[in-house]
Amino acid sequence: MTAKNGYSMTITNEHAAYIAGLFDGEGSIYFTRRPEKKKKHKGKGFRYSNSMRISMEVTMTDQSVVRWVHEILGCGTVVRKPRKGLRKDGTKYLMQYKWRCTFRHALYVCCILWPYAHTKLPKIQQILDHYDAVEVRNDKVINLSEYKEMMSIE
């Protein structure tokens, strides 16, 4: 597969299935359209725009797993997500790490995870439908409905 950042990479079925399972348990998908206040391109003031927000993220305390997901997928960003305060037992919260991707990178990740996802499948399907997506498999572009039919999924 070729990642959106231009790097050619091979994602094995095992890696895709593992990441899909990890994403089903620890991940989240944000897919919504809502009005947003934006600065006008010319002149003073603001305008309102009906904007689409699409993002996917995995947040966990194990930094090595989050970095591995980022390396395998080849897109998105990894950031530290510190938590202030103490737990009920008086110990500090562990540092959290978040991998996140948005828009077209989310489409790319959805195409990879779609055959293996379970709990996040409806949201993944929304993103695929939004982009009228195609599946990239073994460097070949396949129409998603043809892919489902070929794999006897529907």
Phi and psi in radians as a Rosetta constraint file:
Dihedral C 1 N 2 CA 2 C 2 CIRCULARHARMONIC -1.883 0.35
Dihedral N 2 CA 2 C 2 N 3 CIRCULARHARMONIC 2.155 0.35
Dihedral C 2 N 3 CA 3 C 3 CIRCULARHARMONIC -1.283 0.35
Dihedral N 3 CA 3 C 3 N 4 CIRCULARHARMONIC 2.805 0.35
Dihedral C 3 N 4 CA 4 C 4 CIRCULARHARMONIC -1.140 0.35
Dihedral N 4 CA 4 C 4 N 5 CIRCULARHARMONIC -0.371 0.35
Dihedral C 4 N 5 CA 5 C 5 CIRCULARHARMONIC -1.457 0.35
Dihedral N 5 CA 5 C 5 N 6 CIRCULARHARMONIC 0.098 0.35
Dihedral C 5 N 6 CA 6 C 6 CIRCULARHARMONIC 1.659 0.35
Dihedral N 6 CA 6 C 6 N 7 CIRCULARHARMONIC -0.215 0.35
Dihedral C 6 N 7 CA 7 C 7 CIRCULARHARMONIC -1.385 0.35
Dihedral N 7 CA 7 C 7 N 8 CIRCULARHARMONIC 2.397 0.35
Dihedral C 7 N 8 CA 8 C 8 CIRCULARHARMONIC -1.513 0.35
Dihedral N 8 CA 8 C 8 N 9 CIRCULARHARMONIC 2.238 0.35
Dihedral C 8 N 9 CA 9 C 9 CIRCULARHARMONIC -2.530 0.35
Dihedral N 9 CA 9 C 9 N 10 CIRCULARHARMONIC 2.714 0.35
Dihedral C 9 N 10 CA 10 C 10 CIRCULARHARMONIC -1.932 0.35
Dihedral N 10 CA 10 C 10 N 11 CIRCULARHARMONIC 2.139 0.35
Dihedral C 10 N 11 CA 11 C 11 CIRCULARHARMONIC -1.910 0.35
Dihedral N 11 CA 11 C 11 N 12 CIRCULARHARMONIC 2.022 0.35
Dihedral C 11 N 12 CA 12 C 12 CIRCULARHARMONIC -1.278 0.35
Dihedral N 12 CA 12 C 12 N 13 CIRCULARHARMONIC 2.793 0.35
Dihedral C 12 N 13 CA 13 C 13 CIRCULARHARMONIC -1.056 0.35
Dihedral N 13 CA 13 C 13 N 14 CIRCULARHARMONIC -0.617 0.35
Dihedral C 13 N 14 CA 14 C 14 CIRCULARHARMONIC -1.137 0.35
Dihedral N 14 CA 14 C 14 N 15 CIRCULARHARMONIC -0.767 0.35
Dihedral C 14 N 15 CA 15 C 15 CIRCULARHARMONIC -1.112 0.35
Dihedral N 15 CA 15 C 15 N 16 CIRCULARHARMONIC -0.771 0.35
Dihedral C 15 N 16 CA 16 C 16 CIRCULARHARMONIC -1.087 0.35
Dihedral N 16 CA 16 C 16 N 17 CIRCULARHARMONIC -0.742 0.35
Dihedral C 16 N 17 CA 17 C 17 CIRCULARHARMONIC -1.158 0.35
Dihedral N 17 CA 17 C 17 N 18 CIRCULARHARMONIC -0.716 0.35
Dihedral C 17 N 18 CA 18 C 18 CIRCULARHARMONIC -1.104 0.35
Dihedral N 18 CA 18 C 18 N 19 CIRCULARHARMONIC -0.811 0.35
Dihedral C 18 N 19 CA 19 C 19 CIRCULARHARMONIC -1.133 0.35
Dihedral N 19 CA 19 C 19 N 20 CIRCULARHARMONIC -0.652 0.35
Dihedral C 19 N 20 CA 20 C 20 CIRCULARHARMONIC -1.097 0.35
Dihedral N 20 CA 20 C 20 N 21 CIRCULARHARMONIC -0.748 0.35
Dihedral C 20 N 21 CA 21 C 21 CIRCULARHARMONIC -1.126 0.35
Dihedral N 21 CA 21 C 21 N 22 CIRCULARHARMONIC -0.743 0.35
Dihedral C 21 N 22 CA 22 C 22 CIRCULARHARMONIC -1.081 0.35
Dihedral N 22 CA 22 C 22 N 23 CIRCULARHARMONIC -0.744 0.35
Dihedral C 22 N 23 CA 23 C 23 CIRCULARHARMONIC -1.172 0.35
Dihedral N 23 CA 23 C 23 N 24 CIRCULARHARMONIC -0.686 0.35
Dihedral C 23 N 24 CA 24 C 24 CIRCULARHARMONIC -1.030 0.35
Dihedral N 24 CA 24 C 24 N 25 CIRCULARHARMONIC -0.653 0.35
Dihedral C 24 N 25 CA 25 C 25 CIRCULARHARMONIC -1.542 0.35
Dihedral N 25 CA 25 C 25 N 26 CIRCULARHARMONIC -0.737 0.35
Dihedral C 25 N 26 CA 26 C 26 CIRCULARHARMONIC -1.953 0.35
Dihedral N 26 CA 26 C 26 N 27 CIRCULARHARMONIC -0.134 0.35
Dihedral C 26 N 27 CA 27 C 27 CIRCULARHARMONIC -1.660 0.35
Dihedral N 27 CA 27 C 27 N 28 CIRCULARHARMONIC 2.980 0.35
Dihedral C 27 N 28 CA 28 C 28 CIRCULARHARMONIC -2.559 0.35
Dihedral N 28 CA 28 C 28 N 29 CIRCULARHARMONIC 2.658 0.35
Dihedral C 28 N 29 CA 29 C 29 CIRCULARHARMONIC -2.196 0.35
Dihedral N 29 CA 29 C 29 N 30 CIRCULARHARMONIC 2.315 0.35
Dihedral C 29 N 30 CA 30 C 30 CIRCULARHARMONIC -2.027 0.35
Dihedral N 30 CA 30 C 30 N 31 CIRCULARHARMONIC 2.025 0.35
Dihedral C 30 N 31 CA 31 C 31 CIRCULARHARMONIC -2.411 0.35
Dihedral N 31 CA 31 C 31 N 32 CIRCULARHARMONIC 1.817 0.35
Dihedral C 31 N 32 CA 32 C 32 CIRCULARHARMONIC -2.683 0.35
Dihedral N 32 CA 32 C 32 N 33 CIRCULARHARMONIC 2.740 0.35
Dihedral C 32 N 33 CA 33 C 33 CIRCULARHARMONIC -2.088 0.35
Dihedral N 33 CA 33 C 33 N 34 CIRCULARHARMONIC 2.235 0.35
Dihedral C 33 N 34 CA 34 C 34 CIRCULARHARMONIC -2.662 0.35
Dihedral N 34 CA 34 C 34 N 35 CIRCULARHARMONIC 2.728 0.35
Dihedral C 34 N 35 CA 35 C 35 CIRCULARHARMONIC -1.241 0.35
Dihedral N 35 CA 35 C 35 N 36 CIRCULARHARMONIC 2.419 0.35
Dihedral C 35 N 36 CA 36 C 36 CIRCULARHARMONIC -2.312 0.35
Dihedral N 36 CA 36 C 36 N 37 CIRCULARHARMONIC 2.510 0.35
Dihedral C 36 N 37 CA 37 C 37 CIRCULARHARMONIC -1.500 0.35
Dihedral N 37 CA 37 C 37 N 38 CIRCULARHARMONIC 2.137 0.35
Dihedral C 37 N 38 CA 38 C 38 CIRCULARHARMONIC -2.249 0.35
Dihedral N 38 CA 38 C 38 N 39 CIRCULARHARMONIC 2.668 0.35
Dihedral C 38 N 39 CA 39 C 39 CIRCULARHARMONIC -1.232 0.35
Dihedral N 39 CA 39 C 39 N 40 CIRCULARHARMONIC 2.462 0.35
Dihedral C 39 N 40 CA 40 C 40 CIRCULARHARMONIC -1.186 0.35
Dihedral N 40 CA 40 C 40 N 41 CIRCULARHARMONIC 2.579 0.35
Dihedral C 40 N 41 CA 41 C 41 CIRCULARHARMONIC -1.186 0.35
Dihedral N 41 CA 41 C 41 N 42 CIRCULARHARMONIC -0.666 0.35
Dihedral C 41 N 42 CA 42 C 42 CIRCULARHARMONIC -2.205 0.35
Dihedral N 42 CA 42 C 42 N 43 CIRCULARHARMONIC 2.397 0.35
Dihedral C 42 N 43 CA 43 C 43 CIRCULARHARMONIC 1.462 0.35
Dihedral N 43 CA 43 C 43 N 44 CIRCULARHARMONIC -3.050 0.35
Dihedral C 43 N 44 CA 44 C 44 CIRCULARHARMONIC -1.609 0.35
Dihedral N 44 CA 44 C 44 N 45 CIRCULARHARMONIC 2.864 0.35
Dihedral C 44 N 45 CA 45 C 45 CIRCULARHARMONIC 1.745 0.35
Dihedral N 45 CA 45 C 45 N 46 CIRCULARHARMONIC -3.010 0.35
Dihedral C 45 N 46 CA 46 C 46 CIRCULARHARMONIC -2.268 0.35
Dihedral N 46 CA 46 C 46 N 47 CIRCULARHARMONIC 2.837 0.35
Dihedral C 46 N 47 CA 47 C 47 CIRCULARHARMONIC -2.295 0.35
Dihedral N 47 CA 47 C 47 N 48 CIRCULARHARMONIC 2.798 0.35
Dihedral C 47 N 48 CA 48 C 48 CIRCULARHARMONIC -1.888 0.35
Dihedral N 48 CA 48 C 48 N 49 CIRCULARHARMONIC 2.365 0.35
Dihedral C 48 N 49 CA 49 C 49 CIRCULARHARMONIC -2.252 0.35
Dihedral N 49 CA 49 C 49 N 50 CIRCULARHARMONIC 2.414 0.35
Dihedral C 49 N 50 CA 50 C 50 CIRCULARHARMONIC -1.472 0.35
Dihedral N 50 CA 50 C 50 N 51 CIRCULARHARMONIC 1.587 0.35
Dihedral C 50 N 51 CA 51 C 51 CIRCULARHARMONIC -1.719 0.35
Dihedral N 51 CA 51 C 51 N 52 CIRCULARHARMONIC 2.540 0.35
Dihedral C 51 N 52 CA 52 C 52 CIRCULARHARMONIC -1.633 0.35
Dihedral N 52 CA 52 C 52 N 53 CIRCULARHARMONIC 2.372 0.35
Dihedral C 52 N 53 CA 53 C 53 CIRCULARHARMONIC -2.126 0.35
Dihedral N 53 CA 53 C 53 N 54 CIRCULARHARMONIC 2.077 0.35
Dihedral C 53 N 54 CA 54 C 54 CIRCULARHARMONIC -2.269 0.35
Dihedral N 54 CA 54 C 54 N 55 CIRCULARHARMONIC 2.118 0.35
Dihedral C 54 N 55 CA 55 C 55 CIRCULARHARMONIC -2.653 0.35
Dihedral N 55 CA 55 C 55 N 56 CIRCULARHARMONIC 2.724 0.35
Dihedral C 55 N 56 CA 56 C 56 CIRCULARHARMONIC -2.309 0.35
Dihedral N 56 CA 56 C 56 N 57 CIRCULARHARMONIC 2.497 0.35
Dihedral C 56 N 57 CA 57 C 57 CIRCULARHARMONIC -2.659 0.35
Dihedral N 57 CA 57 C 57 N 58 CIRCULARHARMONIC 2.690 0.35
Dihedral C 57 N 58 CA 58 C 58 CIRCULARHARMONIC -2.229 0.35
Dihedral N 58 CA 58 C 58 N 59 CIRCULARHARMONIC 2.181 0.35
Dihedral C 58 N 59 CA 59 C 59 CIRCULARHARMONIC -2.134 0.35
Dihedral N 59 CA 59 C 59 N 60 CIRCULARHARMONIC 2.241 0.35
Dihedral C 59 N 60 CA 60 C 60 CIRCULARHARMONIC -2.781 0.35
Dihedral N 60 CA 60 C 60 N 61 CIRCULARHARMONIC 2.945 0.35
Dihedral C 60 N 61 CA 61 C 61 CIRCULARHARMONIC -1.516 0.35
Dihedral N 61 CA 61 C 61 N 62 CIRCULARHARMONIC -0.235 0.35
Dihedral C 61 N 62 CA 62 C 62 CIRCULARHARMONIC -1.520 0.35
Dihedral N 62 CA 62 C 62 N 63 CIRCULARHARMONIC 1.736 0.35
Dihedral C 62 N 63 CA 63 C 63 CIRCULARHARMONIC -1.091 0.35
Dihedral N 63 CA 63 C 63 N 64 CIRCULARHARMONIC -0.646 0.35
Dihedral C 63 N 64 CA 64 C 64 CIRCULARHARMONIC -1.110 0.35
Dihedral N 64 CA 64 C 64 N 65 CIRCULARHARMONIC -0.662 0.35
Dihedral C 64 N 65 CA 65 C 65 CIRCULARHARMONIC -1.191 0.35
Dihedral N 65 CA 65 C 65 N 66 CIRCULARHARMONIC -0.744 0.35
Dihedral C 65 N 66 CA 66 C 66 CIRCULARHARMONIC -1.120 0.35
Dihedral N 66 CA 66 C 66 N 67 CIRCULARHARMONIC -0.752 0.35
Dihedral C 66 N 67 CA 67 C 67 CIRCULARHARMONIC -1.161 0.35
Dihedral N 67 CA 67 C 67 N 68 CIRCULARHARMONIC -0.631 0.35
Dihedral C 67 N 68 CA 68 C 68 CIRCULARHARMONIC -1.109 0.35
Dihedral N 68 CA 68 C 68 N 69 CIRCULARHARMONIC -0.773 0.35
Dihedral C 68 N 69 CA 69 C 69 CIRCULARHARMONIC -1.017 0.35
Dihedral N 69 CA 69 C 69 N 70 CIRCULARHARMONIC -0.790 0.35
Dihedral C 69 N 70 CA 70 C 70 CIRCULARHARMONIC -1.067 0.35
Dihedral N 70 CA 70 C 70 N 71 CIRCULARHARMONIC -0.748 0.35
Dihedral C 70 N 71 CA 71 C 71 CIRCULARHARMONIC -1.171 0.35
Dihedral N 71 CA 71 C 71 N 72 CIRCULARHARMONIC -0.764 0.35
Dihedral C 71 N 72 CA 72 C 72 CIRCULARHARMONIC -1.175 0.35
Dihedral N 72 CA 72 C 72 N 73 CIRCULARHARMONIC -0.776 0.35
Dihedral C 72 N 73 CA 73 C 73 CIRCULARHARMONIC -1.332 0.35
Dihedral N 73 CA 73 C 73 N 74 CIRCULARHARMONIC -0.516 0.35
Dihedral C 73 N 74 CA 74 C 74 CIRCULARHARMONIC 1.267 0.35
Dihedral N 74 CA 74 C 74 N 75 CIRCULARHARMONIC 0.357 0.35
Dihedral C 74 N 75 CA 75 C 75 CIRCULARHARMONIC -2.624 0.35
Dihedral N 75 CA 75 C 75 N 76 CIRCULARHARMONIC 2.954 0.35
Dihedral C 75 N 76 CA 76 C 76 CIRCULARHARMONIC 1.526 0.35
Dihedral N 76 CA 76 C 76 N 77 CIRCULARHARMONIC -3.027 0.35
Dihedral C 76 N 77 CA 77 C 77 CIRCULARHARMONIC -2.334 0.35
Dihedral N 77 CA 77 C 77 N 78 CIRCULARHARMONIC 2.728 0.35
Dihedral C 77 N 78 CA 78 C 78 CIRCULARHARMONIC -2.085 0.35
Dihedral N 78 CA 78 C 78 N 79 CIRCULARHARMONIC 2.232 0.35
Dihedral C 78 N 79 CA 79 C 79 CIRCULARHARMONIC -2.297 0.35
Dihedral N 79 CA 79 C 79 N 80 CIRCULARHARMONIC 2.708 0.35
Dihedral C 79 N 80 CA 80 C 80 CIRCULARHARMONIC -1.428 0.35
Dihedral N 80 CA 80 C 80 N 81 CIRCULARHARMONIC 2.516 0.35
Dihedral C 80 N 81 CA 81 C 81 CIRCULARHARMONIC -2.268 0.35
Dihedral N 81 CA 81 C 81 N 82 CIRCULARHARMONIC 1.418 0.35
Dihedral C 81 N 82 CA 82 C 82 CIRCULARHARMONIC -1.223 0.35
Dihedral N 82 CA 82 C 82 N 83 CIRCULARHARMONIC 2.603 0.35
Dihedral C 82 N 83 CA 83 C 83 CIRCULARHARMONIC -2.094 0.35
Dihedral N 83 CA 83 C 83 N 84 CIRCULARHARMONIC 2.312 0.35
Dihedral C 83 N 84 CA 84 C 84 CIRCULARHARMONIC -1.584 0.35
Dihedral N 84 CA 84 C 84 N 85 CIRCULARHARMONIC 2.796 0.35
Dihedral C 84 N 85 CA 85 C 85 CIRCULARHARMONIC 1.636 0.35
Dihedral N 85 CA 85 C 85 N 86 CIRCULARHARMONIC -3.036 0.35
Dihedral C 85 N 86 CA 86 C 86 CIRCULARHARMONIC -2.192 0.35
Dihedral N 86 CA 86 C 86 N 87 CIRCULARHARMONIC 2.716 0.35
Dihedral C 86 N 87 CA 87 C 87 CIRCULARHARMONIC -1.261 0.35
Dihedral N 87 CA 87 C 87 N 88 CIRCULARHARMONIC 3.031 0.35
Dihedral C 87 N 88 CA 88 C 88 CIRCULARHARMONIC -1.078 0.35
Dihedral N 88 CA 88 C 88 N 89 CIRCULARHARMONIC -0.532 0.35
Dihedral C 88 N 89 CA 89 C 89 CIRCULARHARMONIC -1.478 0.35
Dihedral N 89 CA 89 C 89 N 90 CIRCULARHARMONIC 0.038 0.35
Dihedral C 89 N 90 CA 90 C 90 CIRCULARHARMONIC 1.626 0.35
Dihedral N 90 CA 90 C 90 N 91 CIRCULARHARMONIC -0.074 0.35
Dihedral C 90 N 91 CA 91 C 91 CIRCULARHARMONIC -1.521 0.35
Dihedral N 91 CA 91 C 91 N 92 CIRCULARHARMONIC 2.737 0.35
Dihedral C 91 N 92 CA 92 C 92 CIRCULARHARMONIC -1.258 0.35
Dihedral N 92 CA 92 C 92 N 93 CIRCULARHARMONIC 2.654 0.35
Dihedral C 92 N 93 CA 93 C 93 CIRCULARHARMONIC -1.192 0.35
Dihedral N 93 CA 93 C 93 N 94 CIRCULARHARMONIC 2.570 0.35
Dihedral C 93 N 94 CA 94 C 94 CIRCULARHARMONIC -1.324 0.35
Dihedral N 94 CA 94 C 94 N 95 CIRCULARHARMONIC 2.660 0.35
Dihedral C 94 N 95 CA 95 C 95 CIRCULARHARMONIC -1.168 0.35
Dihedral N 95 CA 95 C 95 N 96 CIRCULARHARMONIC 2.353 0.35
Dihedral C 95 N 96 CA 96 C 96 CIRCULARHARMONIC -1.830 0.35
Dihedral N 96 CA 96 C 96 N 97 CIRCULARHARMONIC 2.625 0.35
Dihedral C 96 N 97 CA 97 C 97 CIRCULARHARMONIC -2.172 0.35
Dihedral N 97 CA 97 C 97 N 98 CIRCULARHARMONIC 2.389 0.35
Dihedral C 97 N 98 CA 98 C 98 CIRCULARHARMONIC -2.181 0.35
Dihedral N 98 CA 98 C 98 N 99 CIRCULARHARMONIC 2.187 0.35
Dihedral C 98 N 99 CA 99 C 99 CIRCULARHARMONIC -1.725 0.35
Dihedral N 99 CA 99 C 99 N 100 CIRCULARHARMONIC 2.359 0.35
Dihedral C 99 N 100 CA 100 C 100 CIRCULARHARMONIC -2.530 0.35
Dihedral N 100 CA 100 C 100 N 101 CIRCULARHARMONIC 2.456 0.35
Dihedral C 100 N 101 CA 101 C 101 CIRCULARHARMONIC -2.400 0.35
Dihedral N 101 CA 101 C 101 N 102 CIRCULARHARMONIC 2.770 0.35
Dihedral C 101 N 102 CA 102 C 102 CIRCULARHARMONIC -2.342 0.35
Dihedral N 102 CA 102 C 102 N 103 CIRCULARHARMONIC 2.812 0.35
Dihedral C 102 N 103 CA 103 C 103 CIRCULARHARMONIC 0.813 0.35
Dihedral N 103 CA 103 C 103 N 104 CIRCULARHARMONIC -2.042 0.35
Dihedral C 103 N 104 CA 104 C 104 CIRCULARHARMONIC -1.124 0.35
Dihedral N 104 CA 104 C 104 N 105 CIRCULARHARMONIC -0.574 0.35
Dihedral C 104 N 105 CA 105 C 105 CIRCULARHARMONIC -1.151 0.35
Dihedral N 105 CA 105 C 105 N 106 CIRCULARHARMONIC -0.626 0.35
Dihedral C 105 N 106 CA 106 C 106 CIRCULARHARMONIC -1.118 0.35
Dihedral N 106 CA 106 C 106 N 107 CIRCULARHARMONIC -0.678 0.35
Dihedral C 106 N 107 CA 107 C 107 CIRCULARHARMONIC -1.056 0.35
Dihedral N 107 CA 107 C 107 N 108 CIRCULARHARMONIC -0.801 0.35
Dihedral C 107 N 108 CA 108 C 108 CIRCULARHARMONIC -0.998 0.35
Dihedral N 108 CA 108 C 108 N 109 CIRCULARHARMONIC -0.823 0.35
Dihedral C 108 N 109 CA 109 C 109 CIRCULARHARMONIC -1.163 0.35
Dihedral N 109 CA 109 C 109 N 110 CIRCULARHARMONIC -0.693 0.35
Dihedral C 109 N 110 CA 110 C 110 CIRCULARHARMONIC -1.071 0.35
Dihedral N 110 CA 110 C 110 N 111 CIRCULARHARMONIC -0.679 0.35
Dihedral C 110 N 111 CA 111 C 111 CIRCULARHARMONIC -1.092 0.35
Dihedral N 111 CA 111 C 111 N 112 CIRCULARHARMONIC -0.597 0.35
Dihedral C 111 N 112 CA 112 C 112 CIRCULARHARMONIC -1.290 0.35
Dihedral N 112 CA 112 C 112 N 113 CIRCULARHARMONIC -0.758 0.35
Dihedral C 112 N 113 CA 113 C 113 CIRCULARHARMONIC -1.449 0.35
Dihedral N 113 CA 113 C 113 N 114 CIRCULARHARMONIC -0.391 0.35
Dihedral C 113 N 114 CA 114 C 114 CIRCULARHARMONIC -0.879 0.35
Dihedral N 114 CA 114 C 114 N 115 CIRCULARHARMONIC -0.812 0.35
Dihedral C 114 N 115 CA 115 C 115 CIRCULARHARMONIC -1.178 0.35
Dihedral N 115 CA 115 C 115 N 116 CIRCULARHARMONIC -0.307 0.35
Dihedral C 115 N 116 CA 116 C 116 CIRCULARHARMONIC -1.970 0.35
Dihedral N 116 CA 116 C 116 N 117 CIRCULARHARMONIC -0.226 0.35
Dihedral C 116 N 117 CA 117 C 117 CIRCULARHARMONIC -1.337 0.35
Dihedral N 117 CA 117 C 117 N 118 CIRCULARHARMONIC 2.665 0.35
Dihedral C 117 N 118 CA 118 C 118 CIRCULARHARMONIC -2.209 0.35
Dihedral N 118 CA 118 C 118 N 119 CIRCULARHARMONIC -1.184 0.35
Dihedral C 118 N 119 CA 119 C 119 CIRCULARHARMONIC -1.255 0.35
Dihedral N 119 CA 119 C 119 N 120 CIRCULARHARMONIC -0.528 0.35
Dihedral C 119 N 120 CA 120 C 120 CIRCULARHARMONIC -1.657 0.35
Dihedral N 120 CA 120 C 120 N 121 CIRCULARHARMONIC 0.084 0.35
Dihedral C 120 N 121 CA 121 C 121 CIRCULARHARMONIC -1.021 0.35
Dihedral N 121 CA 121 C 121 N 122 CIRCULARHARMONIC -0.737 0.35
Dihedral C 121 N 122 CA 122 C 122 CIRCULARHARMONIC -1.042 0.35
Dihedral N 122 CA 122 C 122 N 123 CIRCULARHARMONIC -0.712 0.35
Dihedral C 122 N 123 CA 123 C 123 CIRCULARHARMONIC -1.237 0.35
Dihedral N 123 CA 123 C 123 N 124 CIRCULARHARMONIC -0.673 0.35
Dihedral C 123 N 124 CA 124 C 124 CIRCULARHARMONIC -1.067 0.35
Dihedral N 124 CA 124 C 124 N 125 CIRCULARHARMONIC -0.738 0.35
Dihedral C 124 N 125 CA 125 C 125 CIRCULARHARMONIC -1.102 0.35
Dihedral N 125 CA 125 C 125 N 126 CIRCULARHARMONIC -0.638 0.35
Dihedral C 125 N 126 CA 126 C 126 CIRCULARHARMONIC -1.061 0.35
Dihedral N 126 CA 126 C 126 N 127 CIRCULARHARMONIC -0.763 0.35
Dihedral C 126 N 127 CA 127 C 127 CIRCULARHARMONIC -1.139 0.35
Dihedral N 127 CA 127 C 127 N 128 CIRCULARHARMONIC -0.774 0.35
Dihedral C 127 N 128 CA 128 C 128 CIRCULARHARMONIC -1.079 0.35
Dihedral N 128 CA 128 C 128 N 129 CIRCULARHARMONIC -0.742 0.35
Dihedral C 128 N 129 CA 129 C 129 CIRCULARHARMONIC -1.151 0.35
Dihedral N 129 CA 129 C 129 N 130 CIRCULARHARMONIC -0.653 0.35
Dihedral C 129 N 130 CA 130 C 130 CIRCULARHARMONIC -1.044 0.35
Dihedral N 130 CA 130 C 130 N 131 CIRCULARHARMONIC -0.751 0.35
Dihedral C 130 N 131 CA 131 C 131 CIRCULARHARMONIC -1.561 0.35
Dihedral N 131 CA 131 C 131 N 132 CIRCULARHARMONIC 0.006 0.35
Dihedral C 131 N 132 CA 132 C 132 CIRCULARHARMONIC 0.867 0.35
Dihedral N 132 CA 132 C 132 N 133 CIRCULARHARMONIC 1.010 0.35
Dihedral C 132 N 133 CA 133 C 133 CIRCULARHARMONIC -1.250 0.35
Dihedral N 133 CA 133 C 133 N 134 CIRCULARHARMONIC 2.797 0.35
Dihedral C 133 N 134 CA 134 C 134 CIRCULARHARMONIC -2.120 0.35
Dihedral N 134 CA 134 C 134 N 135 CIRCULARHARMONIC 2.619 0.35
Dihedral C 134 N 135 CA 135 C 135 CIRCULARHARMONIC -1.623 0.35
Dihedral N 135 CA 135 C 135 N 136 CIRCULARHARMONIC 2.300 0.35
Dihedral C 135 N 136 CA 136 C 136 CIRCULARHARMONIC -1.800 0.35
Dihedral N 136 CA 136 C 136 N 137 CIRCULARHARMONIC 2.055 0.35
Dihedral C 136 N 137 CA 137 C 137 CIRCULARHARMONIC -2.399 0.35
Dihedral N 137 CA 137 C 137 N 138 CIRCULARHARMONIC 2.106 0.35
Dihedral C 137 N 138 CA 138 C 138 CIRCULARHARMONIC 0.940 0.35
Dihedral N 138 CA 138 C 138 N 139 CIRCULARHARMONIC 0.794 0.35
Dihedral C 138 N 139 CA 139 C 139 CIRCULARHARMONIC 1.089 0.35
Dihedral N 139 CA 139 C 139 N 140 CIRCULARHARMONIC 0.319 0.35
Dihedral C 139 N 140 CA 140 C 140 CIRCULARHARMONIC -2.056 0.35
Dihedral N 140 CA 140 C 140 N 141 CIRCULARHARMONIC 2.428 0.35
Dihedral C 140 N 141 CA 141 C 141 CIRCULARHARMONIC -1.612 0.35
Dihedral N 141 CA 141 C 141 N 142 CIRCULARHARMONIC 2.159 0.35
Dihedral C 141 N 142 CA 142 C 142 CIRCULARHARMONIC -2.168 0.35
Dihedral N 142 CA 142 C 142 N 143 CIRCULARHARMONIC 2.355 0.35
Dihedral C 142 N 143 CA 143 C 143 CIRCULARHARMONIC -1.077 0.35
Dihedral N 143 CA 143 C 143 N 144 CIRCULARHARMONIC 2.367 0.35
Dihedral C 143 N 144 CA 144 C 144 CIRCULARHARMONIC -1.060 0.35
Dihedral N 144 CA 144 C 144 N 145 CIRCULARHARMONIC -0.713 0.35
Dihedral C 144 N 145 CA 145 C 145 CIRCULARHARMONIC -1.168 0.35
Dihedral N 145 CA 145 C 145 N 146 CIRCULARHARMONIC -0.651 0.35
Dihedral C 145 N 146 CA 146 C 146 CIRCULARHARMONIC -1.144 0.35
Dihedral N 146 CA 146 C 146 N 147 CIRCULARHARMONIC -0.657 0.35
Dihedral C 146 N 147 CA 147 C 147 CIRCULARHARMONIC -1.109 0.35
Dihedral N 147 CA 147 C 147 N 148 CIRCULARHARMONIC -0.785 0.35
Dihedral C 147 N 148 CA 148 C 148 CIRCULARHARMONIC -1.065 0.35
Dihedral N 148 CA 148 C 148 N 149 CIRCULARHARMONIC -0.752 0.35
Dihedral C 148 N 149 CA 149 C 149 CIRCULARHARMONIC -1.125 0.35
Dihedral N 149 CA 149 C 149 N 150 CIRCULARHARMONIC -0.767 0.35
Dihedral C 149 N 150 CA 150 C 150 CIRCULARHARMONIC -1.099 0.35
Dihedral N 150 CA 150 C 150 N 151 CIRCULARHARMONIC -0.656 0.35
Dihedral C 150 N 151 CA 151 C 151 CIRCULARHARMONIC -1.529 0.35
Dihedral N 151 CA 151 C 151 N 152 CIRCULARHARMONIC 0.040 0.35
Dihedral C 151 N 152 CA 152 C 152 CIRCULARHARMONIC 0.962 0.35
Dihedral N 152 CA 152 C 152 N 153 CIRCULARHARMONIC 0.795 0.35
Dihedral C 152 N 153 CA 153 C 153 CIRCULARHARMONIC -1.580 0.35
Dihedral N 153 CA 153 C 153 N 154 CIRCULARHARMONIC -0.628 0.35
